[in-house]
Amino acid sequence: MSIKITISDEERALLNIIASHQNDMVERVQTWSAINSGSHNRAGLDAMRANLRDAFASLGGQIAEPDLAQGTYVTAAGEQTHVEYAPALEITVRPDAPVQIVLTGHYDTVFPADFHFQSATWTDDETLNGPGVADMKGGIIVMIEALKALEQYSAAHKVGYTVLLSPDEEIGSPGSAPRLAELGRRSHVGLTFEPALADGSLAGARKGSGNFALIIKGRAAHAGREHHLGRNAITAMARFAAAVDALNGQREGVTFNMAKIDGGGATNIVPELAVGRFNVRMIETEDLAWITAQIDNLVADVNTEDGISAELTGGFSRPPKPMAPANAQIFDWVKQAGALLGQSIKWSMSGGVCEGNNLWASGCPNVDTLGVRGGDIHSDREYVKVASFTERAQLAALILMKIAGGEFNAATVKEMAMADLASSTAAAQ
């Protein structure tokens, strides 16, 4: 049952301070947008992290730059190599407080250093177009302003929090996933600042996701003289790709996307290598076992072909995040806070995934689209509605203050989440 809440005089004063920072927030996002921080641009990531460190220093917490877990990557040559990721940025404030909140975001973007889209420009008086303005440098700015307001709140001492800003979210959080899981386990509530839709709608339930690479090896031969001695890895991969695509529609909400195939060379050589990369999405945790069985069967079929061998790499990086009762309760908090601010908050299911999936899997109920209103992310049309800097910063600040003041009971939703996950695990077994 929702508890009727109001905005106190103290809260109103702090929300008004946020409004007075509107121009500063817009100027900051333009500056940050011009720093290319593509997931594979280490120099740009380092430069962006330095700016973030300066911006979060005013909160007065402990700032660290933890190294992330090492990753692996299958090259186009079929070799599995180790990957070193840029450090994360972590800010910890009052870690011994009775209620703990984890706030997450990412400072990488999908745009490489040589891409033509490198700075922000005005589309109209209400809209700024630029790399990362919505996803999610704008969201990080909203997070900062909300936390600055919390730090001035009289009940702030009752909550502690950790901010984790990762450099690898756009590539599936392979390095930061263990840290997200650890923070999720010890936090009562998670707030993630991915962009909302342009109309302000939030993502509710999210699909889960898995990324895989299949390495197929055959035998090279001259395409004219000894074609019969060759074993074509490309055609074996083509059969596998067609079989993967045929799995679509066999289970409600489960999709398979064969995204890329590397291999082959000169037309007079039977290709001995192919590397295929594919993604799987699912709605229910129970879908994972079925998906695994289907993929394993298809790989086994490839391995029965004469002179052909196949090796599967990768796995499920983010399990589904349902609109479970605990997540629904936090969403209700957002709706209540939004109503007090004149914001009508709606939600819809999303096929996309984010750090909110990781937090939920660790037992942390969360809402994951508290960032700015925007759209066309992952393209050179990405935009932010600039009025949403104040709107969303006020919304997040009010949620934080209501948690600190006890009007939103963080301990209860954590208990709900743990009970739901235990039930889901038992059902899956």
C-alpha positions as CSV (number, residue, x, y, z in Angstrom):
1,M,0.0,0.0,0.0
2,S,1.3,3.4,-0.9
3,I,1.9,5.9,1.9
4,K,0.8,9.4,1.2
5,I,3.8,11.7,1.2
6,T,4.4,15.4,0.9
7,I,7.4,17.7,0.2
8,S,8.7,19.3,3.3
9,D,10.0,22.9,3.4
10,E,13.5,21.6,3.8
11,E,13.1,19.3,0.8
12,R,11.5,22.1,-1.3
13,A,14.5,24.4,-0.6
14,L,17.0,21.8,-1.7
15,L,15.0,21.0,-4.9
16,N,15.0,24.8,-5.7
17,I,18.8,24.8,-5.4
18,I,18.9,22.0,-8.0
19,A,16.8,24.2,-10.3
20,S,19.3,27.0,-10.0
21,H,22.0,24.7,-11.4
22,Q,20.2,24.1,-14.7
23,N,22.6,26.1,-16.8
24,D,25.6,24.5,-15.1
25,M,24.3,21.1,-15.9
26,V,23.8,21.9,-19.6
27,E,27.3,23.4,-19.9
28,R,28.8,20.4,-18.2
29,V,27.2,17.9,-20.5
30,Q,28.5,19.8,-23.5
31,T,32.0,19.7,-22.1
32,W,31.8,16.0,-21.3
33,S,30.2,15.1,-24.6
34,A,33.3,16.4,-26.4
35,I,35.5,13.9,-24.5
36,N,35.4,10.7,-26.6
37,S,35.1,7.8,-24.2
38,G,34.3,4.9,-26.5
39,S,34.5,1.6,-24.7
40,H,37.8,0.8,-26.4
41,N,39.4,4.3,-26.3
42,R,41.6,4.0,-23.2
43,A,43.0,7.5,-23.5
44,G,39.5,9.0,-23.7
45,L,38.2,6.8,-20.9
46,D,41.1,8.0,-18.7
47,A,40.4,11.6,-19.5
48,M,36.7,11.2,-18.8
49,R,37.4,9.5,-15.5
50,A,39.6,12.4,-14.4
51,N,36.7,14.8,-15.0
52,L,34.4,12.6,-13.1
53,R,36.8,12.3,-10.2
54,D,36.8,16.1,-9.9
55,A,33.0,16.4,-10.2
56,F,32.4,13.9,-7.4
57,A,35.0,15.2,-5.1
58,S,32.6,17.7,-3.6
59,L,30.6,14.9,-2.0
60,G,33.4,14.3,0.5
61,G,33.5,10.6,0.3
62,Q,36.3,8.1,-0.3
63,I,37.2,8.0,-4.0
64,A,38.9,5.0,-5.5
65,E,39.7,3.7,-9.0
66,P,39.5,-0.1,-8.7
67,D,40.9,-2.3,-11.4
68,L,38.3,-4.5,-13.0
69,A,38.3,-8.2,-13.7
70,Q,40.2,-9.2,-16.7
71,G,38.1,-10.2,-19.7
72,T,38.6,-12.4,-22.8
73,Y,37.9,-11.7,-26.4
74,V,37.9,-14.0,-29.5
75,T,39.7,-12.3,-32.3
76,A,38.8,-12.6,-36.0
77,A,41.7,-15.1,-36.2
78,G,39.9,-17.4,-33.7
79,E,42.3,-16.7,-30.9
80,Q,41.1,-16.0,-27.3
81,T,43.0,-13.1,-25.9
82,H,43.0,-11.4,-22.5
83,V,41.5,-7.9,-22.2
84,E,42.4,-5.2,-19.7
85,Y,39.7,-2.7,-19.0
86,A,40.1,0.9,-17.8
87,P,39.5,1.3,-14.0
88,A,36.1,2.1,-12.6
89,L,35.5,5.1,-10.5
90,E,34.0,4.4,-7.0
91,I,32.8,6.9,-4.5
92,T,31.8,5.7,-1.0
93,V,30.0,7.8,1.6
94,R,29.0,6.7,5.1
95,P,29.6,2.9,4.5
96,D,28.5,2.2,8.1
97,A,25.1,3.8,7.9
98,P,22.1,1.5,8.6
99,V,20.7,1.8,5.0
100,Q,22.9,1.4,2.0
101,I,22.2,2.5,-1.6
102,V,24.2,1.7,-4.7
103,L,24.1,4.2,-7.5
104,T,25.5,3.1,-10.9
105,G,26.3,4.5,-14.2
106,H,28.8,4.1,-17.0
107,Y,31.2,6.6,-18.5
108,D,31.9,4.7,-21.8
109,T,29.9,5.4,-25.0
110,V,29.5,3.3,-28.1
111,F,31.3,5.9,-30.3
112,P,34.9,5.2,-31.3
113,A,37.6,7.9,-31.5
114,D,37.5,8.0,-35.3
115,F,33.7,8.3,-35.5
116,H,32.4,11.5,-37.0
117,F,30.1,12.2,-34.0
118,Q,32.3,13.9,-31.5
119,S,30.6,17.0,-29.9
120,A,27.2,18.4,-29.0
121,T,25.2,20.8,-31.0
122,W,21.8,22.4,-30.5
123,T,18.9,21.0,-32.5
124,D,16.5,23.6,-31.1
125,D,16.1,25.5,-27.9
126,E,15.0,22.4,-26.0
127,T,17.1,19.7,-27.5
128,L,20.9,19.0,-27.5
129,N,22.3,16.5,-29.9
130,G,25.7,14.9,-29.0
131,P,27.5,11.7,-28.1
132,G,26.7,10.6,-24.6
133,V,24.4,13.5,-23.8
134,A,21.6,11.0,-22.8
135,D,23.5,7.7,-22.6
136,M,24.7,8.4,-20.1
137,K,26.9,11.4,-19.3
138,G,23.7,13.3,-18.8
139,G,22.5,10.7,-16.4
140,I,25.8,11.0,-14.4
141,I,25.2,14.8,-14.1
142,V,21.7,14.1,-12.7
143,M,23.2,11.7,-10.2
144,I,25.7,14.2,-9.0
145,E,23.1,17.0,-8.5
146,A,20.8,14.6,-6.6
147,L,23.6,13.5,-4.3
148,K,24.7,17.0,-3.6
149,A,21.1,17.8,-2.5
150,L,21.1,14.7,-0.3
151,E,24.4,15.7,1.4
152,Q,22.6,19.0,2.6
153,Y,19.6,17.1,3.9
154,S,19.2,16.8,7.7
155,A,18.6,13.1,7.7
156,A,21.4,12.3,5.3
157,H,23.4,10.6,8.1
158,K,20.9,7.7,8.1
159,V,21.9,6.5,4.7
160,G,25.2,5.6,3.1
161,Y,25.9,5.0,-0.5
162,T,28.4,3.8,-3.1
163,V,28.6,5.2,-6.6
164,L,30.1,2.9,-9.2
165,L,30.9,4.4,-12.6
166,S,32.1,1.7,-15.0
167,P,34.0,1.9,-18.3
168,D,32.5,-1.2,-19.9
169,E,28.7,-1.1,-19.7
170,E,28.3,-0.7,-23.5
171,I,30.2,-3.9,-24.1
172,G,28.2,-5.9,-21.5
173,S,30.0,-5.0,-18.3
174,P,32.4,-8.0,-18.5
175,G,34.9,-6.4,-16.2
176,S,32.6,-4.6,-13.8
177,A,30.1,-7.4,-13.3
178,P,31.8,-8.9,-10.2
179,R,31.9,-5.5,-8.6
180,L,28.2,-4.8,-9.4
181,A,27.3,-8.1,-7.9
182,E,29.2,-7.4,-4.7
183,L,27.7,-3.9,-4.3
184,G,24.3,-5.2,-5.0
185,R,24.5,-7.9,-2.3
186,R,25.3,-5.4,0.4
187,S,22.9,-2.6,-0.7
188,H,19.3,-2.3,0.1
189,V,18.3,-0.3,-3.0
190,G,19.9,0.4,-6.4
191,L,19.5,3.5,-8.5
192,T,20.8,3.5,-12.1
193,F,20.9,6.5,-14.3
194,E,20.3,5.2,-17.8
195,P,18.2,7.6,-19.9
196,A,14.5,7.6,-19.7
197,L,12.4,7.7,-22.9
198,A,11.7,11.2,-24.4
199,D,8.2,11.2,-22.7
200,G,9.8,10.4,-19.3
201,S,8.7,6.7,-19.3
202,L,11.0,4.3,-17.4
203,A,12.0,0.8,-18.2
204,G,10.3,-1.7,-16.0
205,A,10.9,-5.4,-16.6
206,R,14.0,-6.1,-18.7
207,K,15.0,-9.1,-20.8
208,G,18.1,-10.9,-20.0
209,S,21.0,-11.3,-22.5
210,G,23.9,-13.6,-23.5
211,N,26.7,-13.0,-25.9
212,F,28.5,-15.9,-27.6
213,A,31.2,-16.6,-30.1
214,L,31.6,-19.9,-32.0
215,I,35.0,-20.8,-33.4
216,I,34.8,-23.3,-36.3
217,K,37.9,-24.9,-37.7
218,G,38.1,-26.9,-40.9
219,R,40.9,-27.6,-43.3
220,A,42.4,-25.4,-46.0
221,A,42.9,-26.6,-49.5
222,H,43.3,-25.3,-53.0
223,A,39.8,-24.6,-54.3
224,G,40.6,-26.0,-57.8
225,R,43.2,-28.7,-57.4
226,E,42.2,-30.3,-54.1
227,H,38.8,-28.9,-53.3
228,H,37.7,-32.4,-52.1
229,L,40.4,-32.3,-49.5
230,G,39.2,-29.1,-47.9
231,R,36.7,-28.7,-45.1
232,N,34.9,-25.4,-45.4
233,A,34.5,-23.6,-42.1
234,I,32.4,-20.8,-43.7
235,T,29.7,-23.2,-45.0
236,A,29.7,-25.0,-41.6
237,M,29.1,-21.7,-39.9
238,A,26.4,-20.8,-42.4
239,R,24.5,-24.0,-41.5
240,F,25.0,-23.2,-37.8
241,A,23.8,-19.6,-38.4
242,A,20.7,-20.8,-40.2
243,A,19.9,-23.3,-37.4
244,V,20.3,-20.6,-34.8
245,D,18.0,-18.2,-36.6
246,A,15.4,-21.1,-36.9
247,L,15.2,-21.1,-33.1
248,N,13.4,-17.7,-33.2
249,G,9.7,-18.1,-32.5
250,Q,10.1,-21.4,-30.7
251,R,9.8,-20.0,-27.2
252,E,7.8,-16.9,-26.2
253,G,10.1,-13.8,-25.8
254,V,13.3,-15.6,-26.7
255,T,15.3,-14.2,-29.6
256,F,18.5,-15.2,-31.3
257,N,20.5,-12.7,-33.4
258,M,23.4,-13.9,-35.5
259,A,25.4,-10.7,-35.6
260,K,28.7,-11.2,-37.3
261,I,30.8,-13.9,-39.1
262,D,34.6,-13.5,-39.7
263,G,36.6,-15.9,-41.8
264,G,37.8,-16.8,-45.2
265,G,40.1,-15.0,-47.6
266,A,41.2,-15.6,-51.2
267,T,38.5,-17.2,-53.4
268,N,40.9,-20.0,-54.5
269,I,41.3,-21.3,-50.9
270,V,38.8,-23.4,-49.0
271,P,38.4,-21.5,-45.8
272,E,39.7,-23.3,-42.7
273,L,38.3,-20.8,-40.0
274,A,35.1,-19.0,-39.2
275,V,34.2,-17.1,-36.1
276,G,30.5,-16.4,-35.6
277,R,29.1,-14.0,-32.9
278,F,25.5,-14.0,-31.7
279,N,23.3,-12.6,-29.0
280,V,20.4,-14.2,-27.2
281,R,17.6,-12.4,-25.3
282,M,15.0,-13.9,-22.9
283,I,12.2,-12.8,-20.6
284,E,12.2,-15.5,-17.9
285,T,15.1,-17.0,-15.9
286,E,13.6,-20.4,-16.7
287,D,14.4,-19.8,-20.4
288,L,18.1,-20.1,-19.7
289,A,18.2,-23.9,-19.5
290,W,16.2,-24.3,-22.7
291,I,18.5,-21.8,-24.6
292,T,21.6,-23.6,-23.3
293,A,20.3,-27.0,-24.4
294,Q,19.5,-25.7,-27.9
295,I,22.8,-24.1,-28.4
296,D,24.7,-27.1,-27.1
297,N,22.8,-29.3,-29.5
298,L,23.6,-27.1,-32.5
299,V,27.3,-27.0,-31.6
300,A,27.3,-30.8,-31.2
301,D,25.8,-31.1,-34.6
302,V,28.7,-29.0,-36.1
303,N,31.2,-31.3,-34.3
304,T,29.8,-34.3,-36.1
305,E,30.7,-33.0,-39.5
306,D,33.7,-34.6,-41.1
307,G,36.9,-32.7,-40.6
308,I,35.1,-29.8,-38.7
309,S,35.5,-28.8,-35.1
310,A,33.6,-26.2,-33.1
311,E,34.3,-24.4,-29.8
312,L,31.7,-22.2,-28.1
313,T,32.8,-19.3,-25.9
314,G,30.8,-16.6,-24.0
315,G,27.7,-17.0,-21.9
316,F,24.9,-15.2,-20.2
317,S,26.1,-11.8,-19.0
318,R,22.8,-10.4,-17.7
319,P,19.9,-12.4,-16.4
320,P,16.3,-11.1,-16.8
321,K,15.1,-8.4,-14.5
322,P,11.3,-8.9,-13.8
323,M,8.9,-6.4,-12.4
324,A,9.0,-8.4,-9.2
325,P,7.2,-7.0,-6.1
326,A,10.3,-5.4,-4.7
327,N,11.1,-3.7,-8.0
328,A,7.4,-2.7,-8.3
329,Q,7.6,-1.1,-4.9
330,I,10.6,1.1,-5.9
331,F,8.8,2.0,-9.0
332,D,5.8,3.1,-6.9
333,W,8.2,5.3,-4.9
334,V,9.3,6.9,-8.2
335,K,5.7,7.5,-9.2
336,Q,4.9,9.1,-5.8
337,A,7.9,11.3,-5.9
338,G,7.2,12.2,-9.5
339,A,3.6,13.1,-8.7
340,L,4.7,15.6,-6.1
341,L,6.9,17.2,-8.7
342,G,4.2,17.3,-11.3
343,Q,5.8,14.5,-13.3
344,S,3.6,11.6,-14.5
345,I,5.8,8.5,-14.4
346,K,5.0,5.5,-16.5
347,W,6.9,2.4,-17.4
348,S,7.1,-0.2,-20.1
349,M,9.0,-3.5,-20.6
350,S,12.4,-3.2,-22.3
351,G,14.3,-5.7,-24.5
352,G,17.4,-3.8,-23.6
353,V,19.7,-4.7,-20.7
354,C,21.8,-2.6,-18.3
355,E,23.4,-2.7,-14.9
356,G,20.0,-2.9,-13.3
357,N,19.9,-6.6,-14.5
358,N,23.2,-7.2,-12.7
359,L,22.0,-5.6,-9.5
360,W,18.8,-7.6,-9.5
361,A,20.6,-10.8,-10.0
362,S,22.6,-10.1,-6.8
363,G,19.5,-9.4,-4.8
364,C,19.3,-5.7,-5.0
365,P,15.9,-4.2,-6.0
366,N,16.4,-1.2,-8.3
367,V,15.1,1.3,-10.8
368,D,17.4,1.8,-13.7
369,T,16.2,4.7,-15.9
370,L,16.5,7.7,-13.6
371,G,18.6,9.6,-16.1
372,V,17.6,12.4,-18.5
373,R,14.8,12.2,-21.1
374,G,16.3,11.6,-24.5
375,G,16.4,9.3,-27.5
376,D,18.1,7.9,-30.6
377,I,20.9,6.6,-28.4
378,H,23.7,4.6,-30.0
379,S,23.4,6.8,-33.1
380,D,24.6,10.2,-34.3
381,R,21.1,11.4,-33.7
382,E,21.3,10.9,-29.9
383,Y,19.7,13.8,-28.0
384,V,18.6,15.0,-24.6
385,K,15.7,17.3,-23.7
386,V,17.6,19.8,-21.6
387,A,14.7,20.6,-19.2
388,S,15.0,17.1,-17.9
389,F,18.3,17.8,-16.2
390,T,16.4,19.7,-13.4
391,E,13.4,17.4,-13.6
392,R,15.3,14.2,-13.2
393,A,17.8,15.5,-10.6
394,Q,14.9,16.7,-8.5
395,L,13.2,13.4,-8.9
396,A,16.3,11.4,-7.8
397,A,17.0,13.8,-5.0
398,L,13.5,13.5,-3.6
399,I,13.7,9.7,-3.7
400,L,17.0,9.8,-1.9
401,M,15.6,12.1,0.8
402,K,12.5,10.0,1.3
403,I,14.7,6.9,1.8
404,A,16.9,8.8,4.2
405,G,13.8,10.1,6.1
406,G,12.3,6.6,6.3
407,E,9.2,7.4,4.3
408,F,10.5,4.9,1.7
409,N,11.5,1.8,3.6
410,A,14.6,0.4,2.0
411,A,15.0,-2.5,4.4
412,T,11.6,-3.9,3.5
413,V,12.2,-3.9,-0.2
414,K,15.5,-5.7,0.2
415,E,13.8,-8.4,2.2
416,M,11.1,-8.7,-0.6
417,A,13.8,-9.0,-3.2
418,M,15.7,-11.8,-1.4
419,A,12.5,-13.7,-0.9
420,D,11.6,-13.4,-4.6
421,L,15.0,-14.5,-5.8
422,A,15.0,-17.5,-3.4
423,S,11.6,-18.5,-4.8
424,S,12.8,-18.1,-8.4
425,T,15.9,-20.2,-7.8
426,A,13.9,-22.9,-6.2
427,A,11.4,-22.9,-9.2
428,A,14.3,-23.1,-11.7
429,Q,15.7,-26.1,-9.9
